[in-house]
Amino acid sequence: MLKTRILSALVMAPPALLAAWAGGYAFAALIALAAALMCWEWHRMLNGAYTLSGRVASAGCALASLLAVARPDIGLAMVALATLASAGLAGSDRSGRVWAAFGAVYAGLPSVTLVWLRDDPAAGNAVIWWLLLVVWSTDIGAYAFGRLIGGPKLLPAVSPKKTWAGLVGGMISAGLAAVLVAVVVGTKAGGMVFAAGAAVAVVAQAGDLFESWIKRRCNVKDSSNIIPGHGGVLDRVDGLLTAALAVAALTLATGRTVLDW
């Protein structure tokens, strides 16, 4: 399984990094595809079928990602519209409507956020590369430290394989990746950048645990099986979703990009 995971990652990483480098509609198209697939996975996990509610969520979130290139505000409005429409088509059960609405927000809001972050003409390319490499390093470091050290479990009721050692390893790896990207792009690479990477690692791990909780609630092992060795798109980007929202929120709050903190 490890060999399969590595091969899948080697296949997926170059297109993602190339799209991030290209930016614009090339990057937005990749995000739109991921958003549509996430909605598909969400509704199949929750409902066991890809209903009209899920199809509307997929179309709306994909369109929102594309609209965000020129108008992020219109992209957010489209996510809101997709959320209301998906909930309205989810049937009469209140719980079903709530989960349908949340699925559209869960996939759509980070997707628009990623396009918005990349759209910064001065630092968008560096920020997205920083974010991707920090999240990927979190996963790699958590896996390596967890396997090598083991020890107490992080949250066994939700994800029995995750350990505190893995969390620390993910934070260290993410901090080092954050500094490395800062050095490569020629910005400050001090303790604050390392701390920012480590903090984003914690947020990414929280996103991973949240998706694990959803899967346990739905009694499924993976969100889908379209990525060999990894499961589904949600399984692959769960940490990126929360990390993107955190970076965007702090960017808005401070008025500076993550590489300037």
N, C-alpha and C positions, 0 to 999 in steps of 0.2 A: 504493500500500500504506500509506503514511503517513496519508493521509486516512482510509482504512478503519480503521486502528489507533486514530486519534483518535476517530472516531465510535463505535467499539465501546467505548472507554474511557468516553466520555461517557454511554453507555447503562448500563454496568455499575457505574460509581462511585456514583451516587445510591442504588441499592438497598443496596449494601454499606455505605455510610455511614449510611443510615437504619436498617439492621438493627443496626449497631454502636451507634447512639444508643439504640435501643429496648432492646437487651440481652435477657436471659432466653432464652425459647424461640424468640423471633423470630431472634435472632442465632445460636442453636444450630442452628436449622433450616437457615439459610443455610450454616453450616459443615458440617452433616450432608450436605447436597446436594453440596457441593464435595468432601467426603471420599469419598462414593460414586463420584462421577465420576472422581476421581483414581485410585481402585482400578481402575475400568473401563479408564482409559487405560493404567495400569501393566501390566495383564495383556494388553491388546491389543498394546502395544509389545513386551513380552517373549515372548509366546506366539503372537501373531497372531490370538488369539481370546479371547473373554470366557467363560472356562470356569467351572465350578462353584466352583473355588477363588477366582476373582475375584469371583464373585457373593457368596460368603460374606464375603470381605474387605470388599466394599462395604457389605453389610448390617451387619456388625459394627462398622465404623468410623463409619457413620452413627448407629447406635444409641448408640455410645460418646459421640459428640458431644452427643446429647440427654440422656443420663444424667448428663453432666458438669455440667449446670446445677445439679442438687441435690446430686450426689455425685461430685466429680471422681475420687475413689478408685475408685468403681465404674466410672466411665468408663475409667480406665486398665486395670482388670481386664478390661473388655470388649475393649479393644484387644489385650491379651495373649491372650484367648480366640480372637479373630478371627485373630490371628497364627498360633496353633497349628493352628486348624482349616484355614486357608488353606494352610498348609504341608503338612498331612496329606492334603489333597485335590489337591495339585499333581502327584501321580504318584510314581513310584519313583525318578526322577532326583534325585540329591542337590542338584545345582546349581539345578534348578527349584524344589525345596522351599525352598532358602535365599532365592532371589529372591522367591518368593511371600511368605515370612515378612517379608522386608525391606519389601516393598511395603505390607503392612498397617501396619507400624510407621511407615514414611515418611509415610503419609497420616493414620493414626490418632492418633499421639502429638502432632503439632503441632495437630491439630484439637481435641483435649481441652485442650491447653495454651491455645489461644486462648479457648475458652469459660471456662476457669478465670481467665485474666487479666481478661476482661470482667466476671466475677462479683464482683470486688472492689466492695463497695457505696460506698466512698469515692472511688476513683479509676479504677475499671474502664473507664468510658466514655472518659475522657481518655487512658488508656494505650493502648486499642485505636485510637483516632483517631491518637495519636502514632505508633504502630507502622505503621498503614496509610499515613499520609502520608510517613513517613520512607522506607519501602520504595518507594512510588511515586515519590518524589523521587529516590531512588537510580537507578531505571530511567530517568527523564527526564534527569537530569544526566549519566548515563553515555552515553546516546544522543547528547545534544547536544554534549558535549565530545568524544566519540569522532568524531563527524562533522565538527566544526569544526576540531579539532586533529590528529586522526589520530595518527601516530607508532607507536612500537614496540607489538607485540601483547602482550596480557596472557598468554594461554595458547593459542597458535595451533593446537596439536594437538587441542584440545578445542573451542574456540570462536574461529574465525579472525577474527571481526569485532570482538572486544572488545580494547580498548587500555588501556594504563596511564593515558593521559589521561582515558579514560572512567571508570576507577576513581576517579581523583582528583576528577573532576567529580561523580561520584555521591556521594562522601564530602562534598564541599562542599555540594551540594544537600540531602543528608540532614541535615547539621548545621544548616543554615539552617531547614529544615522543623521540626526538633526544637525549636529556639529559638522559632520562631513559635507552635507549639502550646503551649509552656510559657507564653508571654506571654498567649495567648488565654485559657488556663484559669486564669491568675493564680498560677502557681508560679514558682520561681526559674528564671531564664533565662540563666545564666552560661555560662562556658567548659565546665563539666562536662557540661551538657546538650548543647552543640554536639559535644563529644567523644564522648558516648554515641551521638548520631545518626550521626556519622562511623564509629564502630566497628560499629554495626549495619549500616551500608551495606556494609562489608567482608564481614560475615557473610552478608548477602543476596546479594552478588556470588558468594560461595563456593557458596551454594545454587544459584544460576543456573548456575554452571560445572558443578556436580555433575549437574544434570539434563541439561545439554548433553552431558556424557560418557555418560550413560545412553542418550540418543538416538543418539549415534554408535555405541555398542555395539550398539544395535538396528537401526541403519541406517535411521533415520527422521528426517525434518526437523522434525516437530512431534509432540507427544504425541497430538493429535487435531486435528480441524478444526472444532470446534463454536463457536469464537469467531472471527469474521471478522477477519483481520489479525493475530491473536495466536496462533492455533493452538488449543491445548487449555487446560484448567484448570491442569494442571501447568506449562505454559509461562508462565502468568500469575502463579502463586503460588509458584513454586519458591523465590524469595528470601524470601518471607514465611514459608515453613515453617521455614527455618533461623533466621531472625531471631526468630520467636516463641519457639523453643526457647531461644535465647541470652538473650532478655529474661526469660523465665520462670526460667531457671537463676540469673541474677544477682539476680532478685527474691527467690528462695528463699535465696540465699547471703547477701544483705545485709539482708533483712527490710524493704526499702524498695521502693517502685515506681520505675520508670525516671525519672519526673519529679522524684524526690527525690534522685537521685544527686548 
